[in-house]
Amino acid sequence: VQLVESGGDWVQPGGSLRLSCAASGFTFSSYDMSWYRQAPGKERVLVARIISAGGSTNYADSMKGRFTISRDIAKNTVYLQMNSLKPEDTAVYYCNAARLRLGKKYTYWGQGTQVTVSS
């Protein structure tokens, strides 16, 4: 199983980035896919999630209207479009795949990609 994030970079406040997470080694369409982030000295928190069945999405309150999560099942890839970035968005962003099957939770993490927002 692999989750490989890419797209992290340095960007000025107000700018945009698109993160990608390429998945392999599991049935991508059967897993809920999420983006989390962890800022220095803080806990890892949920940014956005896209549900396996139906593709509905949910977001942390501070990201609503600025971030968009999407997926391309044919490419086994999940994306996070981030607009109107703020310095407080600076963090390592992690891709997560999760599934509950027969009472057992399966969860996988990527290695993370650094996003830095500063002038």
C-alpha positions as CSV (number, residue, x, y, z in Angstrom):
1,V,0.0,0.0,0.0
2,Q,1.3,3.4,-0.9
3,L,0.0,6.9,-0.7
4,V,2.3,9.5,-2.3
5,E,1.5,13.1,-1.8
6,S,2.9,15.9,-4.0
7,G,2.3,19.5,-4.7
8,G,3.4,21.1,-1.5
9,D,5.3,24.3,-1.9
10,W,6.0,27.8,-0.6
11,V,3.3,30.3,-1.6
12,Q,2.4,33.9,-0.7
13,P,-0.8,34.7,1.3
14,G,-3.8,34.7,-1.0
15,G,-2.2,32.2,-3.3
16,S,-3.3,28.8,-4.4
17,L,-1.9,25.3,-4.4
18,R,-3.2,21.9,-5.5
19,L,-2.1,18.8,-3.6
20,S,-2.2,15.4,-5.1
21,C,-2.2,12.0,-3.5
22,A,-1.6,9.0,-5.7
23,A,-2.8,5.7,-4.2
24,S,-1.8,2.1,-5.0
25,G,-2.0,-1.3,-3.4
26,F,-5.7,-1.2,-2.3
27,T,-9.1,-0.7,-3.8
28,F,-9.2,3.1,-4.0
29,S,-12.9,3.4,-4.7
30,S,-13.8,1.5,-1.5
31,Y,-12.0,3.8,0.8
32,D,-12.9,7.2,2.3
33,M,-10.1,9.6,1.4
34,S,-9.0,12.4,3.6
35,W,-6.5,15.2,3.9
36,Y,-5.1,16.0,7.3
37,R,-2.6,18.6,8.3
38,Q,-0.2,19.1,11.2
39,A,1.4,22.4,12.0
40,P,4.6,22.6,14.1
41,G,3.8,21.8,17.8
42,K,0.2,21.0,17.1
43,E,-1.9,17.9,16.6
44,R,-2.8,16.5,13.3
45,V,-6.3,17.6,12.3
46,L,-8.8,16.8,9.6
47,V,-8.9,19.2,6.6
48,A,-11.3,17.5,4.3
49,R,-12.8,14.1,3.5
50,I,-14.5,12.5,0.5
51,I,-16.7,9.5,1.1
52,S,-16.2,6.4,-0.9
53,A,-19.9,5.8,-1.6
54,G,-21.3,8.7,-3.5
55,G,-18.4,11.0,-3.2
56,S,-19.9,13.4,-0.7
57,T,-17.5,15.7,1.0
58,N,-17.0,17.4,4.3
59,Y,-14.6,20.0,5.5
60,A,-13.2,21.5,8.7
61,D,-14.9,24.8,9.3
62,S,-11.9,27.0,8.7
63,M,-11.4,25.4,5.2
64,K,-15.0,25.7,4.0
65,G,-15.2,27.8,0.9
66,R,-11.4,27.9,0.4
67,F,-10.5,24.2,0.0
68,T,-12.0,21.6,-2.3
69,I,-11.3,17.9,-2.1
70,S,-11.9,15.8,-5.2
71,R,-10.9,12.4,-6.5
72,D,-10.3,10.7,-9.9
73,I,-11.1,7.0,-9.4
74,A,-9.6,6.1,-12.8
75,K,-6.3,7.5,-11.7
76,N,-6.5,6.4,-8.0
77,T,-5.8,10.0,-7.0
78,V,-7.3,12.4,-4.6
79,Y,-6.7,16.1,-4.8
80,L,-6.9,19.1,-2.5
81,Q,-7.3,22.5,-4.2
82,M,-6.4,25.2,-1.7
83,N,-7.3,28.8,-2.5
84,S,-6.9,32.1,-0.6
85,L,-4.2,30.6,1.5
86,K,-3.3,32.1,4.8
87,P,-0.1,31.9,6.9
88,E,-2.0,29.7,9.4
89,D,-2.5,27.1,6.7
90,T,1.3,26.4,6.9
91,A,1.6,22.7,7.8
92,V,2.6,19.3,6.6
93,Y,-0.4,17.9,4.7
94,Y,-1.1,14.2,4.9
95,C,-3.2,11.9,2.8
96,N,-5.3,9.3,4.5
97,A,-7.3,6.3,3.3
98,A,-9.7,4.6,5.7
99,R,-12.3,1.9,5.5
100,L,-14.4,-0.1,8.0
101,R,-15.0,-3.6,6.9
102,L,-16.4,-6.5,8.9
103,G,-15.8,-4.6,12.1
104,K,-12.1,-3.9,11.4
105,K,-10.7,-0.5,10.5
106,Y,-8.2,-0.2,7.8
107,T,-6.2,3.0,7.5
108,Y,-3.2,4.1,5.6
109,W,-1.1,7.3,5.6
110,G,1.1,9.1,3.2
111,Q,4.5,10.6,4.1
112,G,3.2,14.2,4.0
113,T,3.9,17.2,1.9
114,Q,5.0,20.6,3.2
115,V,2.9,23.7,2.6
116,T,4.4,27.0,3.6
117,V,2.4,30.3,3.3
118,S,4.3,33.4,4.0
119,S,5.4,36.7,2.4
